[in-house]
Amino acid sequence: MIQTVGNHLRRGLASVFSNRTSRKSASRTDSDNMADGEGYRNPTEVQMSQLVLPCHTNQRGELSVGQLLKWIDATACLSAERHAGCPCVTASMDDIYFEHTISVGQVVNIKAKVNRAFNSSMEVGIQVVSEDLCSEKQWCVCKALATFVAHRELSKVKLKPTVPRTEEEKTEHSVAAERRRMRLVYADTIKDLLANCVIQDDLESRDCSHMVPAEKTRVESVELVLPPHANHQGNTFGGQIMAWMENVATIAASRLCRAHPTLKTIEMFHFRGPSQVGDRLVLKAIVNNAFKHSMEVGVCVEAYRQEAETHRRHINSAFMTFVVLGADDQPQMLPWIRPQPGDGERRYREASARKKIRLDRKYIVSCKQAEMPLSVPWDPSNQVYLSYNNVSSLKMLVAKDNWVLSSESNQVRLYTLEEDKFLSFHMEMLVHVDTAQAFLLLSDLRRRPEWDKHCRSVELVQQVDEDDAIYHVISPALGGDPKPQDFIILASRRKPCDTGEPYVIALRSVTLPTHRETPEYRRGETVCSGFCFWREGDQLTKVSYYNQATPGVLKYVTTNVTGLSSEFYTTFKACEHFLLDNWNDLAPSLQTL
């Protein structure tokens, strides 16, 4: 069963499950039916449409990103306040990648809704689409995730939970918990990576005569917070601060390239504290590093109340990536930057590390499952994002609504899911064992050979942290292949955040330089598989196993799915016996978790 995860499904399999019974119950409630119909609308959804006028544009006749950020923040805030029922403030914004510019005369359509509410904070998902009224064409401009905190009379508010109904809402609700986990460790992750990674640069080899001193790009500007810049509580709109930050960052970037730059990325940032009407905000920006076709600009915002004050409050810091587009809309080459000794050189080298980290986040966290390579290289700079992708991919698979009951035997159910080029299967059974104990027993893959004959041996290669580990798994030869298979598996486990949520063990393939493919084994891969455990009662757990079938094991999977083999059932029943026989025999290392 460790052999998982899949890509190409032949058309001949399309009719195999056409007459199977749907997993969905015929007794769905009216609200559920409405959730799947066109009449349903998320109660927290807010839409804003704005016609781009000349007063909203920059010197190229395109919508200023600062103005767009204000609209995004306002829409997201209204969505958050609709759910909270009280004023909300912007706490953080995840990475934003701007895919298209918006021209004067076009319409900006912004949609925001609360994906999930936690104790006093909530994640709001935002989608921005531009519309050409003449051609009726539409383009996705960007997607964003913002965190808002509810406040009432200077105190935090205990938020009511959101109730997801559609498949999309269930997916976002489930994955939001993993995204929150990543945000909470973000600052420490960046700090550790910058401290431990070896940053290569070619400062000494560059021709200094063709370099622009970083000091020439420095910008400092002060803004007085007035009532139009603040909400009804007197706190400055986060979008207004972001617009001011974009303004000084654009000026700094322009001083390097002597052209009109285009903002492509805003890195994840947090608001460290509020500012109010009457505050003076000091915004500072400087180009930290210039790469071949892009540059990173660092922006810092500080606040003070009176001119005589010597202490300034740090509001936030952000890093923005700019490019200069030519007549063909392609990025142009940029001049080199010469950093100042000391802090300037530190910022220069850290910008190189952040560029690598941004690429990891973009192509590991943001990519769709079908766009992910099966095995991604594992290193300290991407471990947080690979762990996130591992868990979120499994949660998205679990949240699918169109699982179909294929067969049932001995109280074990087998479901299948056919989507595009993917064939997935899902085994489910009830076991009379405590949910946490079942989770702990199956968390340690080294014990898997005790019940799964498809695992000949499992070696712990690296204990990444308390919740993530990498294993080397060896399985017997499959389907007449003379060579046994081996896998390098990242196992990520998560305890539930709320009542009713499952315990999760997510599995996916990674590559390690210390464990390369050898002639002795055929390297297998899995991109999305794992276990979920639901508490159904006292000493009663629903155990579910999910995976997608890779081309290498597709024939084996379809043989079981179509009833020509009972190995899936036999293996899953062996798992049940393992849990029943060992529920009181947990390893000491697991009992403390």
MOMO-V805692 format. One record per residue. N is the residue number from 1. SS is DSSP state (h for helix, s for strand, l for the rest). PSI is psi in radians with two decimals (999 if undefined). OMEGA is omega in degrees with one decimal (999 if undefined). Layout:
N/SS/PSI/OMEGA, N/SS/PSI/OMEGA
//
This chain:
1/l/-0.26/179.5, 2/l/-0.35/178.8, 3/l/2.02/-168.5, 4/l/3.11/155.9, 5/l/2.24/-166.0, 6/l/2.88/-178.8, 7/l/-1.42/-161.6, 8/l/2.09/179.1, 9/l/2.16/-178.3, 10/l/2.62/-177.5, 11/h/-0.48/-178.6, 12/h/-0.32/179.4, 13/h/-0.12/-170.5, 14/l/-0.53/-176.1, 15/l/0.02/-174.6, 16/l/-0.69/-173.2, 17/l/0.30/-171.1, 18/l/-0.45/-176.3, 19/l/0.27/-178.2, 20/l/2.83/-179.4, 21/s/2.32/179.7, 22/s/2.52/178.5, 23/l/-0.45/-177.2, 24/l/2.43/179.0, 25/l/2.52/179.5, 26/l/-0.21/-176.7, 27/l/0.64/177.9, 28/l/2.58/-178.9, 29/l/2.85/179.1, 30/h/-0.63/-179.6, 31/h/-0.63/177.0, 32/h/-0.72/178.0, 33/h/-0.69/178.7, 34/h/-0.59/-178.9, 35/h/-0.56/179.9, 36/h/-0.20/-176.2, 37/l/3.01/-177.2, 38/l/-0.36/-176.7, 39/l/-0.24/-176.4, 40/l/2.45/174.1, 41/l/2.30/179.4, 42/l/2.27/-176.1, 43/l/-0.31/178.9, 44/l/0.01/-174.4, 45/l/2.34/176.3, 46/s/2.38/178.7, 47/s/2.45/175.3, 48/s/2.33/175.6, 49/s/2.25/-177.7, 50/s/2.30/173.7, 51/s/2.21/-177.3, 52/l/1.99/-180.0, 53/l/2.88/179.5, 54/h/-0.56/-179.5, 55/h/-0.22/-179.7, 56/h/-0.08/-168.2, 57/s/2.89/175.0, 58/l/-2.92/-175.2, 59/l/-0.24/178.5, 60/l/0.09/-178.1, 61/l/0.36/179.1, 62/s/2.63/179.6, 63/s/2.23/175.7, 64/l/2.31/179.1, 65/h/-0.57/177.2, 66/h/-0.75/177.4, 67/h/-0.70/177.8, 68/h/-0.71/179.7, 69/h/-0.64/177.2, 70/h/-0.73/178.4, 71/h/-0.73/179.5, 72/h/-0.84/-177.7, 73/h/-0.70/-179.7, 74/h/-0.77/179.6, 75/h/-0.79/-179.7, 76/h/-0.68/179.9, 77/h/-0.73/178.4, 78/h/-0.65/177.3, 79/h/-0.79/179.8, 80/h/-0.75/-179.1, 81/h/-0.50/176.4, 82/h/-0.66/178.7, 83/h/-0.74/-174.8, 84/h/-0.52/-176.9, 85/l/0.34/179.9, 86/l/2.98/-179.3, 87/l/2.56/179.2, 88/s/2.66/177.6, 89/s/2.64/179.7, 90/s/2.18/178.8, 91/s/-0.67/-178.5, 92/s/2.88/176.1, 93/s/2.26/176.9, 94/l/3.06/179.3, 95/l/2.41/175.1, 96/s/2.19/176.6, 97/s/2.06/-178.8, 98/l/1.98/-174.1, 99/l/-0.49/-178.4, 100/l/2.63/170.5, 101/l/2.86/-177.7, 102/l/2.23/-174.5, 103/s/2.78/176.9, 104/l/2.42/-177.7, 105/l/-0.27/177.4, 106/l/2.92/-178.9, 107/s/2.42/174.8, 108/s/2.11/177.4, 109/s/2.08/-177.9, 110/s/2.29/178.9, 111/s/2.29/180.0, 112/s/2.52/175.3, 113/s/2.66/-179.5, 114/s/2.10/178.2, 115/s/-0.67/-178.7, 116/s/2.50/174.9, 117/s/2.35/176.3, 118/l/-2.51/-177.1, 119/l/-1.09/179.6, 120/l/-0.01/179.3, 121/s/2.82/178.6, 122/s/2.58/176.1, 123/s/2.25/178.4, 124/s/2.19/176.2, 125/s/2.36/-176.5, 126/s/2.37/176.1, 127/s/2.29/-178.3, 128/s/2.19/-179.9, 129/s/2.36/174.2, 130/s/2.60/-175.0, 131/s/2.24/174.1, 132/l/1.98/-174.1, 133/l/-0.47/-177.9, 134/l/-0.80/-176.9, 135/l/-0.19/-177.3, 136/l/0.27/177.3, 137/l/2.62/177.4, 138/s/2.59/-180.0, 139/s/2.48/172.3, 140/s/2.10/-179.5, 141/s/-0.86/178.8, 142/s/2.87/169.9, 143/s/2.56/-176.6, 144/s/2.75/175.0, 145/s/2.15/-179.8, 146/s/2.60/175.3, 147/s/2.23/178.6, 148/s/2.59/177.7, 149/s/2.31/179.9, 150/s/2.39/179.2, 151/s/2.45/173.0, 152/s/2.07/179.2, 153/l/0.92/174.2, 154/l/0.33/177.3, 155/s/2.68/178.4, 156/s/2.74/-175.7, 157/l/2.42/173.1, 158/l/2.02/-173.6, 159/l/2.56/172.3, 160/l/2.61/-180.0, 161/l/2.66/172.2, 162/l/2.67/-179.8, 163/l/1.70/-179.8, 164/l/2.48/-179.1, 165/l/-0.85/-178.5, 166/l/2.90/178.3, 167/h/-0.72/179.4, 168/h/-0.77/180.0, 169/h/-0.70/178.6, 170/h/-0.69/178.8, 171/h/-0.87/-179.3, 172/h/-0.69/179.4, 173/h/-0.75/-178.4, 174/h/-0.79/-176.0, 175/h/-0.42/-179.0, 176/h/-0.61/179.0, 177/h/-0.68/179.1, 178/h/-0.66/176.7, 179/h/-0.70/177.8, 180/h/-0.73/178.5, 181/h/-0.72/-179.8, 182/h/-0.67/179.2, 183/h/-0.68/-176.1, 184/h/-0.50/-179.9, 185/l/0.10/-173.2, 186/h/-0.88/-175.8, 187/h/-0.79/179.1, 188/h/-0.63/178.9, 189/h/-0.83/179.3, 190/h/-0.76/-177.9, 191/h/-0.79/-179.6, 192/h/-0.73/-178.7, 193/h/-0.75/-179.6, 194/h/-0.54/-179.4, 195/h/-0.55/-171.4, 196/h/-0.37/-175.3, 197/l/2.51/178.3, 198/l/2.01/-175.5, 199/l/2.08/178.7, 200/l/2.38/173.8, 201/l/2.88/-177.8, 202/l/0.70/-178.4, 203/l/-0.75/-174.9, 204/l/-0.47/-176.0, 205/l/-0.13/-176.2, 206/l/2.65/177.5, 207/l/1.85/-174.5, 208/h/-0.38/-178.0, 209/h/-0.32/-179.9, 210/h/0.41/-179.4, 211/s/2.53/178.8, 212/s/2.18/177.7, 213/s/2.35/-179.0, 214/h/-0.54/-178.4, 215/h/-0.47/179.4, 216/h/-0.29/-179.2, 217/h/-0.05/-175.2, 218/l/2.40/179.1, 219/s/2.41/171.7, 220/s/2.30/-177.7, 221/s/2.56/178.6, 222/s/2.47/178.5, 223/s/2.38/174.9, 224/s/2.16/-179.0, 225/l/2.03/-179.1, 226/l/2.90/-179.1, 227/h/-0.67/178.3, 228/h/-0.29/-179.2, 229/h/-0.05/-171.0, 230/s/2.86/177.7, 231/l/-3.00/-175.3, 232/l/-0.16/174.1, 233/l/-0.03/-179.3, 234/l/0.05/177.3, 235/s/2.42/-179.1, 236/s/2.33/175.4, 237/l/2.33/176.7, 238/h/-0.65/179.4, 239/h/-0.59/177.8, 240/h/-0.73/177.1, 241/h/-0.74/178.9, 242/h/-0.65/178.4, 243/h/-0.74/177.4, 244/h/-0.65/178.4, 245/h/-0.75/178.8, 246/h/-0.62/-179.3, 247/h/-0.89/-178.1, 248/h/-0.58/178.1, 249/h/-0.68/178.6, 250/h/-0.69/178.4, 251/h/-0.79/179.0, 252/h/-0.78/179.7, 253/h/-0.67/-179.8, 254/h/-0.60/-179.8, 255/h/-0.44/175.8, 256/h/-0.86/-170.4, 257/h/-0.21/-177.5, 258/l/0.73/179.2, 259/l/-3.07/179.4, 260/l/1.84/-176.9, 261/l/2.82/177.9, 262/s/2.23/179.1, 263/s/2.21/-178.4, 264/s/-0.58/-174.7, 265/s/2.41/166.7, 266/s/2.16/-178.2, 267/l/2.65/178.2, 268/l/2.33/177.4, 269/s/2.83/-178.0, 270/s/2.50/170.4, 271/l/2.08/-175.4, 272/l/-0.35/-179.7, 273/l/2.90/-177.5, 274/l/2.85/167.8, 275/l/2.68/-174.1, 276/s/2.97/174.9, 277/l/2.33/-177.3, 278/l/-0.29/176.7, 279/l/2.61/168.3, 280/s/2.16/177.9, 281/s/2.17/177.2, 282/s/2.10/-179.1, 283/s/2.21/-179.1, 284/s/2.41/-179.8, 285/s/2.59/176.7, 286/s/2.56/175.6, 287/s/2.07/-179.6, 288/s/-0.69/-177.9, 289/s/2.57/174.7, 290/s/2.13/176.8, 291/l/-2.90/-174.9, 292/l/-0.80/-175.4, 293/l/0.09/-179.5, 294/l/2.85/177.7, 295/s/2.58/176.2, 296/s/2.26/176.8, 297/s/2.24/175.7, 298/s/2.38/-179.1, 299/s/2.36/178.1, 300/s/2.42/179.4, 301/s/2.20/176.7, 302/s/2.68/-177.3, 303/s/2.54/169.9, 304/s/2.78/-172.2, 305/l/-0.84/-178.1, 306/l/2.65/-177.7, 307/l/-0.49/-177.2, 308/l/-0.19/-177.8, 309/l/2.36/176.1, 310/l/-0.45/-179.6, 311/l/2.28/177.4, 312/l/2.41/179.7, 313/s/2.31/178.0, 314/s/1.98/-179.1, 315/s/-0.93/174.0, 316/s/2.97/173.6, 317/s/2.60/-179.6, 318/s/2.78/177.3, 319/s/2.24/-176.8, 320/s/2.46/-179.8, 321/s/2.22/-179.8, 322/s/2.69/170.1, 323/s/2.86/173.0, 324/l/2.07/-177.0, 325/s/2.38/176.8, 326/l/-3.00/-179.7, 327/l/-0.44/179.1, 328/l/0.21/-179.9, 329/l/0.39/176.6, 330/l/2.51/179.6, 331/s/2.38/179.2, 332/l/2.77/177.2, 333/l/2.53/-176.7, 334/l/2.67/174.8, 335/l/2.71/176.8, 336/s/2.74/177.2, 337/s/2.46/175.4, 338/s/1.84/-176.2, 339/l/2.73/173.2, 340/l/2.59/174.5, 341/l/2.67/178.1, 342/l/-2.07/-176.6, 343/h/-0.61/179.2, 344/h/-0.75/178.2, 345/h/-0.61/176.4, 346/h/-0.83/179.5, 347/h/-0.63/179.3, 348/h/-0.85/-177.9, 349/h/-0.67/178.7, 350/h/-0.56/177.6, 351/h/-0.64/177.4, 352/h/-0.72/178.6, 353/h/-0.72/-179.5, 354/h/-0.58/177.4, 355/h/-0.74/178.3, 356/h/-0.73/179.9, 357/h/-0.70/178.7, 358/h/-0.73/179.1, 359/h/-0.70/177.7, 360/h/-0.82/-178.2, 361/h/-0.73/-175.9, 362/h/-0.80/-171.6, 363/h/-0.17/175.2, 364/h/-0.82/-176.6, 365/h/-0.75/-169.5, 366/l/-0.34/-174.0, 367/l/2.63/172.4, 368/l/2.76/-177.2, 369/h/-0.70/-176.8, 370/h/-0.33/-178.7, 371/h/-0.10/-178.0, 372/l/2.37/168.7, 373/l/2.67/-176.1, 374/l/-0.86/-179.3, 375/l/2.15/-179.1, 376/s/2.40/178.8, 377/s/2.41/-179.8, 378/l/2.22/170.7, 379/l/2.90/-174.6, 380/l/-0.45/-175.5, 381/l/-0.30/-178.8, 382/l/0.14/-173.5, 383/h/-0.63/179.1, 384/h/-0.70/-175.4, 385/h/-0.59/174.9, 386/h/-0.70/176.8, 387/h/-0.75/177.4, 388/h/-0.85/-178.4, 389/h/-0.62/179.9, 390/h/-0.88/-177.1, 391/h/-0.76/-176.7, 392/h/-0.61/178.3, 393/h/-0.75/178.9, 394/h/-0.74/-180.0, 395/h/-0.64/178.0, 396/h/-0.65/177.9, 397/h/-0.72/179.9, 398/h/-0.63/-174.6, 399/l/-0.11/-179.7, 400/l/2.45/-177.5, 401/l/-0.33/-168.8, 402/l/0.59/170.6, 403/l/2.45/-177.5, 404/s/2.27/177.0, 405/s/2.00/-177.3, 406/s/-0.74/-179.9, 407/s/2.91/179.4, 408/s/2.35/-179.2, 409/s/2.24/174.4, 410/l/0.76/177.5, 411/l/0.37/172.9, 412/s/2.19/-178.4, 413/s/2.47/177.4, 414/s/2.08/177.5, 415/s/2.68/176.5, 416/s/2.77/179.6, 417/s/2.09/177.5, 418/s/2.07/178.4, 419/s/2.06/178.3, 420/l/-1.99/-176.1, 421/l/0.18/-174.7, 422/s/2.43/168.5, 423/s/2.10/179.3, 424/s/2.68/174.0, 425/s/2.82/-171.4, 426/s/2.11/176.9, 427/s/2.52/-175.3, 428/s/2.41/176.8, 429/s/2.80/174.0, 430/s/2.32/-178.6, 431/s/2.36/179.8, 432/l/1.32/179.0, 433/l/2.66/179.3, 434/l/2.45/-174.7, 435/h/-0.79/-179.8, 436/h/-0.63/178.7, 437/h/-0.72/176.7, 438/h/-0.74/178.2, 439/h/-0.81/-178.3, 440/h/-0.69/-179.2, 441/h/-0.74/-177.1, 442/h/-0.13/178.8, 443/h/-0.61/-178.3, 444/l/1.78/-176.8, 445/h/-0.29/-179.6, 446/h/-0.33/179.4, 447/h/0.00/-176.4, 448/h/-0.64/177.6, 449/h/-0.29/178.8, 450/h/-0.38/-179.0, 451/l/-0.32/-177.0, 452/l/1.90/-178.5, 453/l/-0.20/176.9, 454/l/-0.08/176.9, 455/l/1.91/-179.8, 456/l/-0.71/178.2, 457/s/2.64/178.4, 458/s/2.19/-179.6, 459/s/2.30/174.3, 460/s/2.02/-178.8, 461/s/-0.74/-177.0, 462/s/2.21/172.5, 463/s/1.71/-172.4, 464/l/-0.89/175.5, 465/l/-2.89/-176.0, 466/l/-0.52/-173.0, 467/l/-0.09/-176.2, 468/s/2.42/178.7, 469/s/2.71/178.7, 470/s/2.30/-176.5, 471/s/2.64/169.6, 472/s/2.00/-175.2, 473/s/2.31/176.2, 474/s/2.23/179.8, 475/s/2.74/180.0, 476/l/2.88/176.0, 477/l/2.55/-174.4, 478/l/2.38/172.3, 479/l/0.68/176.9, 480/l/-0.02/177.0, 481/l/2.23/-177.7, 482/l/-0.38/-176.4, 483/l/2.41/169.9, 484/l/2.82/179.5, 485/s/2.66/168.8, 486/s/2.70/-177.1, 487/s/2.54/166.9, 488/s/1.94/-168.4, 489/s/2.25/168.2, 490/s/2.11/177.4, 491/s/2.08/-179.9, 492/s/2.20/-178.4, 493/s/2.56/-178.1, 494/s/2.37/171.1, 495/l/2.74/-178.0, 496/l/2.55/176.1, 497/l/-0.62/-177.0, 498/l/2.84/175.1, 499/l/2.36/179.8, 500/l/-0.21/178.0, 501/l/2.72/-177.2, 502/l/2.76/160.5, 503/s/2.56/-174.1, 504/s/2.38/168.0, 505/s/1.89/-177.0, 506/s/2.46/-176.9, 507/s/2.39/173.3, 508/s/2.77/-178.7, 509/s/2.51/170.2, 510/s/2.95/175.0, 511/s/2.47/178.3, 512/l/2.37/178.6, 513/l/-0.40/180.0, 514/l/-0.21/-178.1, 515/l/1.25/179.2, 516/l/2.88/179.5, 517/l/2.40/-179.1, 518/l/2.77/179.0, 519/l/-0.37/-176.0, 520/l/-0.52/-175.6, 521/l/2.71/169.7, 522/s/2.10/-174.0, 523/s/2.09/176.4, 524/l/2.88/-178.0, 525/l/2.58/173.6, 526/l/2.34/-177.6, 527/l/-0.33/178.7, 528/l/1.88/176.5, 529/s/2.99/176.5, 530/s/-3.07/-175.9, 531/s/2.59/168.3, 532/s/2.47/-176.9, 533/s/2.11/177.7, 534/s/2.38/176.2, 535/s/2.02/-178.7, 536/s/-0.14/-178.8, 537/s/-3.09/178.1, 538/l/2.12/-178.8, 539/l/0.62/176.8, 540/s/2.15/-174.6, 541/s/2.35/169.9, 542/s/2.05/-179.6, 543/s/2.18/179.9, 544/s/2.42/177.2, 545/s/2.31/-177.6, 546/s/2.55/164.2, 547/s/2.87/174.7, 548/s/2.55/-171.4, 549/l/2.08/174.2, 550/l/2.78/179.9, 551/h/-0.56/-177.1, 552/h/-0.42/-178.3, 553/h/0.18/-175.6, 554/h/-0.74/-179.5, 555/h/-0.71/179.2, 556/h/-0.72/-178.9, 557/h/-0.84/-177.4, 558/h/-0.52/176.0, 559/h/-0.71/178.1, 560/h/-0.70/-176.8, 561/h/-0.66/-177.9, 562/l/0.04/175.2, 563/l/0.10/179.8, 564/l/-0.14/176.7, 565/l/2.63/179.9, 566/l/0.33/-176.2, 567/h/-0.65/178.8, 568/h/-0.84/-179.2, 569/h/-0.75/-179.4, 570/h/-0.76/-179.4, 571/h/-0.72/-177.7, 572/h/-0.61/175.3, 573/h/-0.61/175.9, 574/h/-0.60/175.8, 575/h/-0.72/178.4, 576/h/-0.79/-179.5, 577/h/-0.64/177.6, 578/h/-0.77/-179.7, 579/h/-0.73/-179.3, 580/h/-0.60/-177.5, 581/h/-0.40/-171.1, 582/h/0.17/-174.7, 583/l/-0.43/-178.9, 584/l/0.33/-175.1, 585/l/0.83/-178.7, 586/l/2.52/176.1, 587/l/2.49/-179.1, 588/h/-0.58/-179.3, 589/h/-0.42/-179.6, 590/h/-0.43/-176.0, 591/h/-0.43/-177.7, 592/l/-0.11/-174.5, 593/l/999/999
//
